[in-house]
């Protein structure tokens, strides 16, 4: 009886759902947890940006000017040619 239990345990631990599979699943869970943390930080940043865009007129104006690539009257814009090459 003890030999049968030992044999069963060995097959379960070394089979397709054994230790190697558990380690692979744990690694996948760790990777997904790291990705979740990165995404949570992005969500927090985007939430802050959204809040600023909803309430701060200066931020709204700056965002629109950036998106439309326009400047105010009597304003000078300097362009670094080496920065645009990258």
SEDOKE-426508 format. One line per 8 residues: their letters; for each residue y, z, x of C-alpha. Coordinates in steps of 0.5 Angstrom, whole numbers, padded with zeros to 4 digits. Last residue first. Example, Ala and Ser with C-alpha at 12.3 -4.5 7.8 and 13.67 -1.06 7.14 Angstrom:
2
sa = -0002/0014/0027  -0009/0016/0025
//
This chain:
86
xxxxxxxx = 0121/-0067/0031  0126/-0072/0032  0131/-0069/0027  0132/-0063/0032  0134/-0068/0038  0139/-0071/0034  0143/-0064/0033  0147/-0065/0027
xxxxxxxx = 0154/-0062/0026  0157/-0061/0019  0164/-0061/0018  0167/-0058/0011  0174/-0061/0009  0171/-0062/0002  0164/-0059/0001  0158/-0062/0004
xxxxxxxx = 0152/-0065/0001  0144/-0066/0003  0142/-0066/-0004  0137/-0060/-0003  0142/-0056/0002  0148/-0057/-0003  0144/-0055/-0009  0141/-0049/-0005
xxxxxxxx = 0148/-0047/-0002  0151/-0047/-0009  0145/-0043/-0012  0145/-0038/-0006  0153/-0037/-0007  0152/-0036/-0015  0147/-0030/-0014  0143/-0028/-0020
xxxxxxxx = 0138/-0033/-0022  0137/-0037/-0015  0137/-0030/-0012  0131/-0028/-0017  0128/-0034/-0015  0128/-0033/-0008  0126/-0026/-0008  0120/-0028/-0012
xxxxxxxx = 0118/-0034/-0007  0118/-0029/-0002  0114/-0024/-0006  0109/-0030/-0007  0109/-0032/0000  0107/-0025/0002  0101/-0025/-0003  0099/-0032/-0001
xxxxxxxx = 0098/-0029/0006  0095/-0023/0004  0090/-0027/-0001  0088/-0031/0005  0086/-0025/0009  0082/-0023/0003  0079/-0030/0003  0077/-0029/0010
xxxxxxxx = 0074/-0022/0009  0070/-0024/0003  0067/-0030/0007  0065/-0026/0013  0062/-0021/0008  0058/-0027/0005  0056/-0029/0012  0053/-0022/0014
xxxxxxxx = 0049/-0022/0007  0046/-0029/0008  0044/-0026/0015  0041/-0020/0013  0037/-0023/0007  0038/-0027/0001  0034/-0033/0004  0029/-0029/0007
xxxxxxxx = 0029/-0024/0013  0031/-0018/0010  0027/-0019/0003  0021/-0022/0008  0021/-0015/0012  0022/-0011/0006  0016/-0014/0002  0011/-0014/0009
xxxxxx = 0013/-0006/0009  0012/-0005/0002  0005/-0009/0003  0003/-0005/0009  0005/0002/0006  0000/0000/0000
//
